[in-house]
Amino acid sequence: MPRWKALPEELDPQVREFASQLRRLVDRSGLSIAAVADRTGYSKTSWERFLNGRLLAPKGAIVALAEVTGTNPVHLTTMWELAERAWSRAEMRHDMTMEAIRISQARAALGEFGPNGPTAPAGRSGGLTTAAPDEEGPRDRAQVPAQPRSGSGRAGKPSGPSYTGAPASPGGPGQGRGRRRTTVFLAGLVGALLVIAAAVLLTDLGGGDETRTVAKPPSAAPTTSAPELPAGVKCFGADCTGQDPENMGCGGQLATTASRATVGTAVVEVRYSKTCGAAWARITQATPGDKVQISADGESENGLVNADKDAYTPMVAVAAESEAEACATLTTGTKGCTTEQ
C-alpha cells in the first residue's frame, strides 16, 4: 500500500476530502501511481500532484480514474465539482488578500503626506495672523456696547461694565479700536497685494500672443516596491522569467488555466499566476518528443516531453493572463496554439 504524504494543512476541507477519496480509490485498486498514470493517460508526476493536494485533478483525469478503478463516474464527478468550487473560492480569497495588501501599502505611502496634504501652521490663514480667542472672545473683534435693559432709567448709556472683549488699552477705548481698525486695514491691504502678485505671475504682461505655462508642483513619487509575497512564493514579474513555476511556488492553488487548445491528441494550456505575475505553458496527453512553448511580450520559453506524457515550460512575466500564448509542436508535425477562453 502506498505511503502517502500528509496533505497540506491550508487545504480547504472539501478539497482535502476529495484528495483523500482519490487515495482510497488508488489503494483499493492495488495499482501503483505509475500504473494509474499509464492506464489513465496522465503522467506519474501529475498524479503525484493530484494525490498530494498540490494540484486539483482535471475532470478528464477523474473520469479516467473512475474507469480504471471501476468506480461510478457520476458520484466521483459530483465530489470533484464540489472540490473545484472550493478550490476556486480559495483562489478568490487569496486574490482578495493580495489586493488588500496592495491597498494597505498604497495607503501607507500616501499617509506620509497627511490626509489633506501639507497644512499651514496653526494660527495662520491665507498669510494673515489672527488673534487666538480667550475666555472673553476674540481679541480683534469690534466691541459693541450692550443694549440697555428695558425699564432702565438711563437710556442710551451702558449700565455697568457691559463691554466684552479685551480690556481697554491705556489710550482709552477709542484709541484701541482705532489701532485695531488700522491693523485690519493693513492686513487687508497685504492680502490684496498678494492676490495682485499672484495674478501677475499667472498672466502674460509682455503684450505678446504666446501663452505662458505655469509649472505644476511635482506630485508625490510613486512607490516602486514589489508587492509582499505570501509564504512559499519566491519571485514576482520579471524575476520569474526563466524560472520553474513549481520551484518558485507559483503553481498549485496560485495558478489558473487562462486558455487551452487541443492539438492532435494533446492538450496545451496557458497557466497563469496572478500572485507571481507570470505565465507558463503546459502540455498533457502528449508523446515523448512533443514540444511546447510559451510566449508573451517578445519573451518565450520552451519545454520538451520526455518519458512522461506531459511537460511544462519555465515562466515568462506578464501583466495580464491574456498576454500569454502557448503553442505545441507534435512529433507528427501537427502544430497549434491556445485561444483565449
C-alpha positions in Angstrom: 0.0 0.0 0.0 1.5 3.4 -0.9 2.6 5.6 1.9 1.1 9.0 1.3 2.5 12.3 2.4 0.4 14.4 4.8 -1.9 16.7 2.9 -1.1 20.5 3.2 -2.8 22.0 6.3 -4.0 25.0 4.3 -6.2 22.9 2.0 -9.9 23.6 2.0 -11.8 20.7 3.9 -13.7 19.9 0.7 -10.5 19.6 -1.3 -8.9 17.6 1.5 -11.8 15.1 1.5 -11.7 14.8 -2.3 -7.9 14.1 -2.3 -8.4 11.5 0.5 -11.1 9.8 -1.6 -8.7 9.6 -4.6 -6.1 8.0 -2.4 -8.6 5.4 -1.1 -9.6 4.5 -4.7 -5.9 4.0 -5.7 -5.3 1.9 -2.6 -8.3 -0.2 -3.1 -7.4 -0.8 -6.8 -3.9 -2.1 -5.8 -2.3 -0.1 -8.6 0.8 1.9 -8.2 0.9 5.5 -9.2 2.9 4.6 -12.3 0.2 2.0 -13.3 -2.5 4.6 -12.7 -0.6 7.1 -14.9 -0.2 4.5 -17.7 -3.8 3.5 -17.7 -5.4 7.0 -17.4 -3.1 8.8 -19.9 -1.9 11.3 -17.3 1.7 11.4 -16.2 3.0 10.0 -12.9 4.2 13.5 -11.9 0.6 14.8 -12.4 -0.9 12.1 -10.3 1.6 12.7 -7.5 0.4 16.3 -7.5 -3.2 15.3 -7.6 -2.9 12.8 -4.8 -0.8 15.1 -2.6 -3.2 18.1 -2.8 -0.7 20.3 -4.8 -3.0 20.4 -7.8 -6.7 19.8 -8.5 -7.1 17.0 -11.0 -8.9 17.9 -14.2 -12.3 16.4 -14.8 -10.9 14.2 -17.6 -8.4 12.6 -15.2 -11.2 11.9 -12.7 -13.3 10.2 -15.3 -10.3 8.1 -16.4 -9.6 7.1 -12.8 -13.2 6.0 -12.3 -13.0 3.8 -15.3 -9.6 2.3 -14.2 -10.8 1.6 -10.6 -14.4 0.5 -11.5 -15.9 3.5 -9.7 -19.2 5.1 -10.6 -18.0 8.2 -12.5 -21.2 10.2 -11.6 -20.5 10.0 -7.9 -16.8 10.8 -8.3 -17.6 13.7 -10.7 -20.0 15.2 -8.1 -17.3 15.2 -5.5 -14.9 16.7 -8.0 -17.4 19.6 -8.7 -17.6 20.4 -5.0 -13.8 20.3 -4.7 -13.4 22.5 -7.8 -15.7 25.2 -6.3 -13.8 25.1 -3.0 -10.5 25.4 -4.9 -11.9 28.4 -6.8 -13.1 30.1 -3.6 -9.6 29.6 -2.1 -8.0 31.3 -5.2 -10.5 34.2 -4.8 -9.7 34.6 -1.1 -6.0 34.7 -1.9 -6.6 37.3 -4.7 -8.6 39.5 -2.2 -5.8 39.1 0.4 -3.2 40.3 -2.1 -5.4 43.2 -3.2 -5.9 44.2 0.5 -2.1 44.1 0.9 -1.5 46.4 -2.1 -4.2 48.8 -0.9 -2.6 48.9 2.5 0.8 49.6 1.0 -0.7 52.4 -1.1 -2.4 54.0 1.9 0.8 53.8 3.9 2.7 55.5 1.2 0.1 58.3 0.7 -0.1 58.7 4.5 3.3 60.3 4.5 1.8 63.4 3.1 -1.1 63.6 5.6 -4.8 63.2 5.0 -5.2 66.7 3.4 -1.7 67.3 2.1 0.7 69.8 3.6 -1.1 72.0 6.1 -0.4 75.5 7.3 0.8 76.1 10.9 -1.9 76.7 13.5 -3.0 80.3 13.8 -2.3 81.2 10.1 -4.9 81.6 7.3 -4.1 82.9 3.9 -0.9 84.5 5.2 -2.7 86.7 7.8 -2.3 86.3 11.5 -5.5 86.1 13.6 -5.7 86.5 17.3 -6.4 83.5 19.4 -9.7 83.5 21.3 -9.7 83.6 25.1 -12.4 83.5 27.7 -13.7 86.9 26.7 -14.0 86.2 22.9 -11.6 87.1 20.0 -9.4 90.0 20.9 -9.6 91.6 17.4 -13.4 91.6 17.3 -15.0 95.0 17.2 -16.5 95.8 20.6 -20.2 96.6 20.6 -21.8 98.2 23.6 -24.5 96.2 25.3 -28.1 97.4 24.8 -29.7 98.8 28.0 -32.3 96.6 29.6 -35.9 97.6 29.3 -37.0 99.7 32.1 -33.6 101.3 32.7 -33.8 104.9 33.6 -30.5 105.7 31.7 -31.4 105.0 28.1 -28.6 105.4 25.5 -25.9 104.8 28.0 -24.5 101.4 29.1 -25.3 100.5 32.7 -22.4 98.9 34.5 -19.5 97.0 32.8 -21.4 95.8 29.8 -18.5 95.7 27.3 -17.0 92.3 26.3 -13.6 91.5 24.8 -10.1 92.6 25.7 -9.6 95.2 28.5 -9.4 98.8 27.3 -6.0 99.9 26.2 -4.1 102.6 28.1 -5.1 105.2 25.5 -8.8 104.6 26.0 -11.4 102.6 24.1 -11.5 104.8 21.1 -7.7 104.7 20.6 -7.8 100.8 21.0 -10.5 100.5 18.4 -8.5 102.8 16.1 -5.4 100.7 16.3 -7.4 97.5 15.6 -9.0 99.1 12.5 -5.6 100.2 11.3 -4.3 96.6 11.8 -7.2 95.1 9.9 -6.8 97.6 7.1 -3.1 96.9 6.7 -3.8 93.1 6.8 -6.4 93.5 4.1 -4.0 95.6 2.0 -1.3 93.0 2.3 -3.8 90.3 1.2 -4.8 92.4 -1.8 -1.2 92.9 -2.8 -0.6 89.1 -2.6 -3.6 88.5 -4.8 -2.3 91.0 -7.4 1.2 89.5 -7.3 -0.3 86.0 -7.9 -2.3 87.4 -10.9 0.8 88.9 -12.4 2.6 85.6 -12.2 -0.2 83.8 -13.9 -0.7 86.2 -16.8 1.5 87.4 -19.6 2.3 91.1 -19.3 4.6 91.2 -22.3 1.8 92.0 -24.8 2.6 89.0 -27.0 0.2 86.3 -28.2 2.2 83.5 -26.5 0.6 81.7 -23.6 2.9 81.4 -20.6 2.7 78.0 -19.0 2.9 77.8 -15.2 4.7 74.8 -14.0 2.7 72.5 -11.8 4.2 71.3 -8.5 5.6 67.8 -8.7 3.3 65.1 -7.5 4.2 62.5 -5.0 6.7 60.0 -6.3 5.0 56.6 -7.0 6.1 53.7 -4.9 8.2 51.1 -6.8 8.4 48.4 -4.1 7.3 44.9 -5.2 4.1 43.5 -3.6 4.5 41.5 -0.4 4.5 37.8 -1.5 2.9 35.0 0.5 4.9 32.3 2.2 6.5 29.9 -0.3 6.4 32.3 -3.3 9.9 33.3 -4.3 9.5 35.6 -7.3 7.3 38.2 -9.0 7.1 39.6 -12.5 10.5 39.8 -14.3 12.2 37.9 -11.6 10.1 34.8 -12.5 11.1 34.8 -16.2 13.0 31.6 -16.9 12.2 30.1 -13.5 10.4 26.8 -12.8 6.8 27.6 -11.6 6.8 24.7 -9.1 10.2 25.5 -7.6 9.2 29.2 -7.2 5.9 28.4 -5.5 3.7 29.8 -8.3 1.8 26.6 -9.1 -0.9 24.7 -7.3 -3.7 26.8 -5.9 -2.0 30.0 -7.0 -2.4 29.1 -10.7 -5.3 29.0 -13.1 -5.8 27.9 -16.7 -6.1 31.1 -18.8 -6.6 29.4 -22.2 -6.3 25.9 -23.8 -6.4 24.2 -27.1 -6.4 20.6 -28.4 -3.5 19.9 -30.8 -3.8 16.4 -32.3 -4.2 14.1 -29.3 -2.5 16.5 -26.9 -3.9 19.4 -24.8 -1.9 22.6 -24.5 -2.7 25.2 -21.8 -1.6 28.7 -20.6 -1.2 28.5 -16.9 -1.3 31.9 -15.1 -0.4 33.0 -11.6 -1.6 36.5 -10.6 0.4 36.2 -7.4 3.7 35.8 -9.3 2.7 38.0 -12.3 3.8 35.2 -14.7 2.6 32.5 -17.0 3.8 29.3 -18.4 2.7 26.6 -20.9 1.6 23.0 -20.1 1.0 20.1 -22.4 -0.8 16.9 -21.4 -1.7 13.6 -23.1 1.4 14.1 -25.3 4.1 11.7 -26.5 7.9 11.9 -26.0 9.4 14.4 -28.3 6.4 16.8 -28.4 7.4 20.4 -27.8 5.5 23.2 -26.0 6.3 26.9 -25.9 5.0 30.0 -24.0 5.4 33.5 -25.4 4.5 37.0 -24.2 5.7 40.5 -25.0 8.7 39.2 -27.0 9.8 36.7 -24.4 9.5 32.9 -24.9 10.3 29.7 -23.1 10.3 26.1 -24.3 9.5 22.7 -22.9 10.0 19.1 -24.2 8.0 16.0 -23.4 10.4 13.2 -22.3 9.3 9.9 -20.7 6.1 11.3 -19.2 3.1 12.3 -21.2 3.1 15.9 -20.0 5.5 18.7 -19.6 5.6 22.4 -18.8 7.8 25.4 -19.7 9.6 27.9 -17.5 7.7 31.1 -16.8 7.6 34.5 -18.5 6.5 37.7 -16.9 3.0 39.0 -17.9 0.8 41.9 -16.7 -2.4 40.0 -17.6 -3.3 36.4 -18.5 -4.5 37.5 -21.9 -1.0 38.5 -22.9 0.4 34.9 -23.0 0.0 32.3 -25.7 1.0 28.6 -25.6 1.8 26.6 -28.7 2.6 22.9 -29.3 4.5 21.2 -32.0 4.0 17.4 -32.1 6.3 14.8 -33.4 3.7 14.1 -36.1 4.2 17.7 -37.4 0.9 19.0 -36.1 1.1 22.5 -34.7 -1.5 24.6 -32.8 -1.8 27.4 -30.3 -4.2 28.4 -27.5 -7.2 30.7 -27.8 -8.4 32.9 -25.0 -11.3 31.5 -23.1 
